[in-house]
Amino acid sequence: MHLRSLALSVRLNCLPVGSKGEKIAEETTANSDASPLKRVTQSTNKLITEKGKCTMTSVIDLIRDQDPAQRQQFIIDVFDNAFGDMMRADPEAWRGKFRKMAATPFAFYRGSAVLFYADLLRDDEPFANEKTSCVWIQGDLHAENFGTYMNSQGILVFDVNDFDEAYVGPFTWDLKRLVASLALMGYQKALSDDEIRQMIVRVASSYSAQVTRFAASEQTQDFALTMANTKGKLLDVLREARLLTRIGMLERFTTIQDYERHFTVTKKALSIDDATRTRVLAAFEEYVRTIPLNKRRDPTSYRIKDIVVRRGMGIGSAGLPSYSILLEGPTEALENDILIYMKQAQAAAPGRVLDDPRTKKYFLHDGHRSVISQRALQAYADPWLGYTTLDGVGQLVAEVGPNTSDLEWDEINEMKDILQVLGYLGQAVAKIHCVSDEDSDQTLVPFSTDQAIQEVLANREDEFIQTMSAFGEGYGDIVRDDYRLFIDAFRNHRFPGL
């Protein structure tokens, strides 16, 4: 069965409804209440068989009923449909990406968002309506897409990061992607089914509670997870990120020659020729004009010192070029130099399956989509954030911040620590759904998302948590099976072009 023969697109009625969204937030402690656990566990147990199979009608049932050979061909077709041209153009890079994905089921899940959304279209969405099916979503919200950064107000915060896949869609899609990743992570840590369920309940109940707080308040724009209101392992993450310095970052990637700073040329950071430099300079000038006026710096800050090109830096960017650009920064002092990147943007995974012409027409290109989405999802976004085109292809531009650090789960293993961190993660997800940057002027979602989400969750919190628990556990099982099918297909050269 080929992907094109399946109904993999839906029409979302993302029409202007209500008044323009309010931007609210509320600083609160991050001690999420897990009191729904017993009720949800009892309800979820009714939905889980001895093998963990969800007995409600869902995509999980549909996948389990498929013949493994049919499911394997579906996986191959999904990747070929989304990335076939790229795989044939640069097979070496894609073999490298697939080998990274072959490391663990979680790594496979990270690199297979297109498969997740191809599946999700067939799943029930009991909390979706005209509004809640059309909110800004991060698009690839797994357990490792969180971290620290210095916001535009100079505050070190912990938040969701990586907005490459951001789009407009059902708010539950972010939650479902997250809870399935928690099931995979919990299994990888050899946690019991009950402990995995506790993890999902904690993040879902924290999310619901934070949305309620946002909806009930009028002045919470400044809500953020910082060193002032976090504890435990998350506070440790913030404190360690605070120790990182700009000069330390610059010394990792650059050297000083003849009293000027330049990039260190390596196998992964290559010099560019004059023709490429001319094209990148033109794209850079276009980029500067996309920075909001109130965030633009003195012209000195944008003087380019050096440019190098990198390729295939992450599990989701196989073979794509990314240009590192070294800027003068606010002064001529060498320790104040700024490092930004200009990378080719790809189509968002949710956008590949959602057929909403109004949304697609809203964006100039995928670099524009990534930036508009990030400003809509992140309060006090990177002041260097912008977009441009290079050779007619959309590019995302942003700073490589010295205090940027991803959440690492290797040292978070005790249940009390895991649950505490997940309470914060639930708050962070609620924040991106409900609070925008002050310079977000998007008009795609012209209503108050916190109110819309709160309305569908009101008096249904246990049902929501139960739904997330059943999906997370069930789809986690599916991913582990898909992982084996993926490796078998890759080893036997069944992916076209590889």
C-alpha positions as CSV (number, residue, x, y, z in Angstrom):
1,M,0.0,0.0,0.0
2,H,1.5,3.3,-1.1
3,L,1.2,6.4,1.1
4,R,-0.5,8.4,-1.7
5,S,-3.3,5.8,-1.8
6,L,-4.2,6.7,1.8
7,A,-6.3,9.6,3.1
8,L,-3.5,11.5,4.8
9,S,-4.9,15.0,4.7
10,V,-7.7,16.8,6.5
11,R,-9.2,20.3,6.0
12,L,-9.0,22.4,9.1
13,N,-11.4,25.3,9.4
14,C,-9.0,27.8,10.8
15,L,-11.2,30.8,10.4
16,P,-11.0,34.1,12.4
17,V,-13.1,33.6,15.5
18,G,-13.5,35.9,18.5
19,S,-11.2,38.7,19.4
20,K,-7.4,38.8,19.0
21,G,-5.6,36.6,21.5
22,E,-4.7,37.9,24.8
23,K,-1.1,37.4,25.9
24,I,-1.1,36.3,29.5
25,A,1.1,34.5,31.9
26,E,1.5,34.1,35.6
27,E,4.5,33.4,37.7
28,T,3.8,30.5,39.9
29,T,5.7,27.8,41.7
30,A,6.1,24.6,39.7
31,N,4.7,22.1,42.2
32,S,2.1,20.4,40.0
33,D,-0.5,18.4,41.8
34,A,-0.6,14.7,40.8
35,S,-3.8,14.0,42.7
36,P,-5.6,12.8,39.6
37,L,-3.2,9.8,39.4
38,K,-5.4,7.2,41.2
39,R,-8.6,8.1,39.3
40,V,-6.8,8.2,36.0
41,T,-4.9,4.9,36.7
42,Q,-8.2,3.2,37.4
43,S,-9.8,4.6,34.3
44,T,-6.8,3.9,32.1
45,N,-6.5,0.3,33.3
46,K,-9.9,-0.3,31.8
47,L,-8.5,0.8,28.4
48,I,-5.3,-1.3,28.6
49,T,-5.2,-5.0,28.0
50,E,-2.5,-7.3,29.5
51,K,-0.2,-6.4,26.6
52,G,-0.9,-2.6,27.0
53,K,-3.2,-2.5,23.9
54,C,-5.7,0.3,23.9
55,T,-9.2,-1.1,23.6
56,M,-10.9,2.1,22.5
57,T,-11.2,2.7,18.8
58,S,-8.0,4.6,17.9
59,V,-5.0,4.6,15.5
60,I,-3.2,2.4,18.0
61,D,-5.9,-0.4,17.3
62,L,-5.6,0.2,13.6
63,I,-1.8,-0.1,13.5
64,R,-1.9,-3.2,15.8
65,D,-4.4,-4.9,13.3
66,Q,-2.0,-4.3,10.4
67,D,0.2,-7.0,9.1
68,P,3.9,-6.2,9.9
69,A,4.8,-6.3,6.3
70,Q,2.1,-3.8,5.5
71,R,3.2,-1.5,8.3
72,Q,6.8,-1.7,7.2
73,Q,5.8,-0.7,3.7
74,F,3.8,2.2,5.1
75,I,6.9,3.4,7.0
76,I,9.0,3.2,3.9
77,D,6.4,5.1,1.8
78,V,6.0,7.9,4.4
79,F,9.8,8.6,4.3
80,D,9.9,8.3,0.6
81,N,7.0,10.6,0.1
82,A,8.4,13.3,2.5
83,F,12.2,13.0,1.8
84,G,12.6,10.8,-1.3
85,D,14.2,13.6,-3.4
86,M,16.6,14.6,-0.6
87,M,17.6,11.0,0.0
88,R,18.4,10.4,-3.6
89,A,20.3,13.8,-3.8
90,D,22.5,13.1,-0.8
91,P,22.3,9.4,0.2
92,E,25.5,9.5,2.3
93,A,23.9,12.2,4.6
94,W,20.7,10.2,4.9
95,R,22.4,7.0,5.7
96,G,24.1,8.9,8.5
97,K,20.8,10.2,9.7
98,F,19.2,6.7,9.6
99,R,22.1,5.2,11.5
100,K,21.6,7.8,14.2
101,M,17.9,6.9,14.3
102,A,18.9,3.2,14.5
103,A,20.6,3.7,17.9
104,T,17.5,3.4,20.1
105,P,13.7,3.5,19.7
106,F,13.8,7.1,21.2
107,A,16.3,8.2,18.5
108,F,14.1,6.6,15.9
109,Y,11.1,8.5,17.3
110,R,13.0,11.8,17.2
111,G,13.7,11.4,13.5
112,S,10.3,10.1,12.4
113,A,7.9,13.0,13.1
114,V,6.5,12.6,9.6
115,L,5.4,9.0,10.5
116,F,3.9,10.2,13.8
117,Y,1.7,12.7,12.0
118,A,0.7,10.3,9.2
119,D,-0.6,8.1,12.0
120,L,-2.1,10.9,14.1
121,L,-4.5,11.9,11.3
122,R,-6.3,8.6,11.9
123,D,-6.6,9.1,15.7
124,D,-9.6,10.4,17.7
125,E,-9.4,14.0,18.8
126,P,-12.2,14.4,21.4
127,F,-10.8,17.8,22.5
128,A,-10.7,19.4,19.0
129,N,-13.1,22.0,17.9
130,E,-13.0,24.9,15.5
131,K,-10.6,26.8,17.7
132,T,-8.6,24.2,19.5
133,S,-7.7,22.4,16.3
134,C,-6.1,25.6,15.0
135,V,-3.6,26.8,17.6
136,W,0.1,27.3,17.3
137,I,2.0,24.1,18.1
138,Q,5.7,23.3,18.4
139,G,5.3,20.3,16.1
140,D,8.0,18.0,17.5
141,L,7.5,18.2,21.2
142,H,9.5,15.2,22.6
143,A,11.1,15.0,26.0
144,E,14.5,16.3,24.7
145,N,13.2,19.4,23.0
146,F,13.4,21.5,26.2
147,G,16.3,23.6,27.4
148,T,17.7,27.0,28.6
149,Y,18.2,30.2,26.8
150,M,18.7,33.9,27.6
151,N,15.6,35.7,26.6
152,S,15.4,39.2,25.1
153,Q,15.0,40.7,28.6
154,G,18.3,39.2,29.8
155,I,16.6,36.5,32.0
156,L,17.9,33.0,31.8
157,V,14.8,30.8,31.3
158,F,13.9,27.1,30.8
159,D,11.5,26.5,28.0
160,V,10.5,24.5,25.0
161,N,13.1,24.9,22.2
162,D,13.5,23.9,18.5
163,F,10.7,25.4,16.5
164,D,11.7,24.0,13.1
165,E,8.5,21.9,12.9
166,A,6.1,24.5,14.4
167,Y,2.7,25.0,12.7
168,V,-0.9,25.5,13.3
169,G,-2.9,22.5,14.4
170,P,-4.7,20.7,17.3
171,F,-3.1,21.5,20.7
172,T,-3.4,17.8,21.6
173,W,-0.8,16.9,19.0
174,D,1.9,18.5,21.0
175,L,0.8,16.7,24.1
176,K,0.5,13.3,22.3
177,R,4.0,13.6,20.8
178,L,5.4,14.5,24.2
179,V,3.6,11.7,26.2
180,A,4.6,9.0,23.7
181,S,8.2,10.2,24.1
182,L,7.9,9.9,27.8
183,A,6.7,6.3,27.5
184,L,9.8,5.5,25.3
185,M,12.1,7.3,27.7
186,G,10.6,5.5,30.7
187,Y,11.0,2.1,29.0
188,Q,14.6,2.9,28.2
189,K,15.2,3.7,31.8
190,A,13.6,0.3,32.7
191,L,10.7,1.9,34.6
192,S,7.5,0.0,35.3
193,D,4.3,0.5,33.4
194,D,2.9,2.1,36.5
195,E,5.8,4.5,36.8
196,I,5.5,5.4,33.1
197,R,1.9,6.1,33.7
198,Q,2.8,8.4,36.6
199,M,5.1,10.3,34.3
200,I,2.4,10.9,31.7
201,V,-0.2,11.8,34.4
202,R,2.2,14.4,35.9
203,V,2.9,16.2,32.7
204,A,-0.7,16.2,31.5
205,S,-2.2,17.3,34.8
206,S,0.5,20.1,35.1
207,Y,-0.4,21.3,31.6
208,S,-4.1,21.4,32.4
209,A,-3.6,23.2,35.7
210,Q,-1.3,25.8,34.1
211,V,-3.8,26.5,31.3
212,T,-6.4,27.1,33.9
213,R,-4.2,29.6,35.7
214,F,-3.5,31.4,32.4
215,A,-7.2,31.6,31.6
216,A,-8.1,33.0,35.0
217,S,-5.4,35.7,35.0
218,E,-5.1,39.0,33.1
219,Q,-1.4,39.8,33.7
220,T,1.0,36.9,33.3
221,Q,3.0,37.9,30.3
222,D,6.2,37.6,32.3
223,F,5.6,34.0,33.4
224,A,8.8,32.0,32.9
225,L,10.6,29.1,34.5
226,T,13.7,30.7,36.0
227,M,16.2,30.2,38.8
228,A,13.8,32.2,41.0
229,N,10.9,29.7,40.8
230,T,12.3,26.3,40.1
231,K,13.9,23.6,42.3
232,G,15.8,20.3,42.1
233,K,17.2,19.0,38.9
234,L,15.7,21.8,36.8
235,L,17.3,24.5,38.9
236,D,20.6,22.6,38.5
237,V,20.2,22.8,34.7
238,L,19.6,26.5,34.9
239,R,22.5,27.1,37.2
240,E,24.9,25.1,35.0
241,A,23.7,27.1,32.0
242,R,24.5,30.3,33.8
243,L,28.1,29.2,34.2
244,L,28.5,29.1,30.4
245,T,30.1,32.2,28.9
246,R,30.2,33.9,25.6
247,I,34.0,33.9,25.6
248,G,34.0,30.1,26.3
249,M,31.6,29.5,23.3
250,L,33.7,31.7,21.0
251,E,36.9,29.8,22.0
252,R,35.2,26.6,21.0
253,F,34.5,27.7,17.4
254,T,36.9,30.5,16.7
255,T,40.6,31.6,16.8
256,I,42.2,35.0,16.9
257,Q,44.6,35.8,14.0
258,D,46.3,39.2,13.4
259,Y,44.2,40.7,16.2
260,E,40.9,39.6,14.7
261,R,38.6,36.7,15.4
262,H,37.9,34.1,12.7
263,F,36.2,30.7,12.6
264,T,38.4,27.7,13.1
265,V,38.2,25.7,9.9
266,T,37.6,22.0,10.5
267,K,36.1,19.0,8.6
268,K,32.7,20.2,9.9
269,A,33.2,23.9,9.4
270,L,34.4,24.7,5.9
271,S,35.5,27.9,4.3
272,I,33.3,29.3,1.5
273,D,34.3,30.7,-1.9
274,D,33.8,34.3,-3.0
275,A,30.6,33.6,-5.0
276,T,29.0,31.8,-2.1
277,R,30.0,34.6,0.3
278,T,28.4,37.2,-2.0
279,R,25.1,35.2,-2.0
280,V,25.2,34.8,1.8
281,L,25.9,38.6,2.2
282,A,22.8,39.4,0.1
283,A,20.7,37.0,2.1
284,F,22.1,38.5,5.3
285,E,21.0,42.0,4.3
286,E,17.5,40.7,3.6
287,Y,17.5,39.0,7.0
288,V,18.3,42.1,9.0
289,R,15.1,43.8,7.6
290,T,13.0,41.0,9.1
291,I,14.1,41.8,12.7
292,P,11.4,43.8,14.6
293,L,12.4,47.5,14.7
294,N,12.5,47.5,18.5
295,K,15.0,44.7,18.6
296,R,17.4,45.9,16.0
297,R,20.9,46.8,17.2
298,D,23.4,49.5,16.2
299,P,24.7,48.9,12.6
300,T,28.1,48.0,14.1
301,S,26.6,44.8,15.6
302,Y,25.8,43.5,12.1
303,R,29.3,43.8,10.6
304,I,30.3,40.4,9.3
305,K,33.7,39.1,10.3
306,D,33.7,35.6,8.9
307,I,31.4,32.9,7.4
308,V,31.8,29.1,7.3
309,V,29.4,26.4,6.1
310,R,28.3,23.3,8.0
311,R,26.2,20.3,6.9
312,G,24.0,17.7,8.5
313,M,24.5,18.9,12.1
314,G,21.5,17.2,13.7
315,I,19.3,14.1,13.4
316,G,16.7,16.1,11.5
317,S,18.9,18.1,9.2
318,A,20.7,15.5,7.1
319,G,22.7,17.1,4.4
320,L,21.2,20.5,4.7
321,P,23.6,23.4,4.5
322,S,23.9,25.7,7.5
323,Y,26.0,28.9,7.5
324,S,27.7,30.1,10.7
325,I,28.2,33.8,10.6
326,L,30.5,35.7,13.0
327,L,29.4,39.3,13.8
328,E,31.1,42.2,15.5
329,G,28.5,42.5,18.2
330,P,27.8,45.6,20.3
331,T,31.4,46.7,20.6
332,E,34.8,46.1,18.9
333,A,35.9,44.1,22.0
334,L,36.7,40.6,20.8
335,E,34.8,39.0,23.7
336,N,31.5,40.5,22.6
337,D,31.4,38.9,19.1
338,I,28.1,37.4,18.1
339,L,27.6,34.0,16.5
340,I,24.5,33.4,14.4
341,Y,23.4,30.6,12.0
342,M,21.5,30.7,8.7
343,K,20.1,27.4,7.9
344,Q,17.8,26.0,5.2
345,A,14.3,25.4,6.6
346,Q,12.3,22.4,5.8
347,A,8.5,21.8,5.5
348,A,7.0,21.3,9.0
349,A,6.0,17.7,9.7
350,P,2.4,18.6,10.8
351,G,2.1,20.8,7.6
352,R,2.8,17.8,5.4
353,V,-0.5,16.1,6.4
354,L,-2.8,19.1,7.1
355,D,-4.5,20.5,4.1
356,D,-5.4,24.0,5.1
357,P,-4.9,26.4,2.2
358,R,-5.2,29.5,4.4
359,T,-2.3,28.4,6.6
360,K,-0.1,27.4,3.7
361,K,-0.7,30.8,1.9
362,Y,0.1,32.7,5.1
363,F,3.8,31.9,5.0
364,L,6.3,33.2,2.4
365,H,8.5,30.1,2.9
366,D,9.4,27.7,5.6
367,G,12.0,30.0,7.1
368,H,9.3,32.6,7.5
369,R,7.0,30.0,9.0
370,S,9.6,29.0,11.5
371,V,10.2,32.6,12.7
372,I,6.5,33.6,12.8
373,S,5.7,30.4,14.7
374,Q,8.5,30.9,17.2
375,R,7.4,34.4,18.0
376,A,3.8,33.1,18.4
377,L,5.0,30.3,20.7
378,Q,7.8,31.9,22.8
379,A,7.5,35.0,24.9
380,Y,10.6,37.3,24.7
381,A,12.0,35.4,21.7
382,D,15.6,35.7,20.5
383,P,16.3,39.3,19.4
384,W,18.4,38.0,16.5
385,L,15.6,35.8,15.2
386,G,14.7,36.5,11.5
387,Y,14.4,34.9,8.1
388,T,15.6,35.3,4.6
389,T,16.1,33.4,1.3
390,L,19.2,32.0,-0.3
391,D,19.1,30.8,-3.9
392,G,15.3,31.1,-3.6
393,V,15.1,28.8,-0.6
394,G,13.7,29.9,2.8
395,Q,16.2,30.3,5.6
396,L,15.9,30.6,9.4
397,V,18.4,32.9,11.1
398,A,19.0,32.9,14.9
399,E,21.8,33.4,17.5
400,V,23.9,30.6,18.9
401,G,23.4,31.7,22.5
402,P,26.2,31.0,25.0
403,N,23.7,30.1,27.7
404,T,21.8,27.7,25.6
405,S,21.7,24.2,27.0
406,D,19.4,21.2,26.2
407,L,17.7,19.2,28.9
408,E,19.7,16.0,29.4
409,W,17.9,13.1,31.0
410,D,20.9,10.8,31.7
411,E,21.3,12.0,35.3
412,I,17.6,12.3,36.1
413,N,16.6,8.8,37.1
414,E,14.8,8.8,40.5
415,M,11.1,9.0,40.2
416,K,10.8,12.0,42.5
417,D,13.2,13.9,40.3
418,I,11.6,12.8,37.1
419,L,8.1,13.8,38.3
420,Q,9.3,17.1,39.5
421,V,10.9,17.9,36.2
422,L,7.8,16.8,34.3
423,G,5.7,19.1,36.4
424,Y,7.8,22.0,35.0
425,L,7.6,20.6,31.4
426,G,3.8,20.6,31.6
427,Q,3.9,24.3,32.6
428,A,6.3,25.1,29.8
429,V,4.1,23.5,27.2
430,A,1.0,25.4,28.5
431,K,3.1,28.6,28.2
432,I,3.9,28.1,24.5
433,H,0.3,27.4,23.7
434,C,-1.0,30.4,25.7
435,V,1.7,33.2,25.6
436,S,3.2,35.0,22.6
437,D,6.2,37.3,22.1
438,E,5.4,41.0,22.3
439,D,6.4,41.3,18.6
440,S,4.2,38.5,17.4
441,D,1.8,40.1,14.9
442,Q,0.5,36.9,13.4
443,T,-3.2,36.8,12.4
444,L,-3.7,33.1,11.8
445,V,-4.9,32.5,15.4
446,P,-7.0,35.5,16.1
447,F,-8.5,34.3,19.4
448,S,-7.4,33.7,23.0
449,T,-6.0,30.2,22.9
450,D,-5.8,29.9,26.7
451,Q,-9.6,30.5,26.9
452,A,-10.3,28.1,24.0
453,I,-8.2,25.3,25.5
454,Q,-9.6,25.9,29.0
455,E,-13.2,25.6,27.7
456,V,-12.6,22.2,26.2
457,L,-10.8,20.9,29.3
458,A,-13.2,22.4,31.9
459,N,-14.8,19.5,33.9
460,R,-13.0,17.0,31.6
461,E,-9.5,17.1,33.2
462,D,-9.6,13.5,34.2
463,E,-10.8,12.5,30.7
464,F,-8.0,14.5,29.2
465,I,-5.3,12.9,31.4
466,Q,-6.8,9.5,30.8
467,T,-6.7,10.1,27.0
468,M,-3.1,11.2,27.1
469,S,-2.1,8.2,29.3
470,A,-3.7,5.7,27.0
471,F,-2.2,7.2,23.9
472,G,1.3,7.6,25.3
473,E,1.5,4.1,26.6
474,G,-0.1,2.6,23.5
475,Y,1.9,4.6,20.9
476,G,5.1,4.0,22.8
477,D,4.6,0.2,22.1
478,I,3.9,1.0,18.5
479,V,7.1,2.9,18.1
480,R,9.2,0.1,19.6
481,D,7.7,-2.3,17.0
482,D,8.2,0.3,14.2
483,Y,11.8,0.7,15.3
484,R,12.5,-2.9,14.5
485,L,10.7,-2.7,11.2
486,F,12.6,0.4,10.3
487,I,16.0,-1.2,11.1
488,D,15.0,-4.3,9.1
489,A,14.1,-2.2,6.1
490,F,17.2,0.0,6.3
491,R,19.6,-3.0,6.7
492,N,18.0,-4.6,3.6
493,H,18.2,-1.4,1.5
494,R,14.5,-1.0,1.0
495,F,14.5,2.7,1.3
496,P,14.7,4.1,-2.2
497,G,18.0,5.8,-2.9
498,L,19.8,4.3,0.2
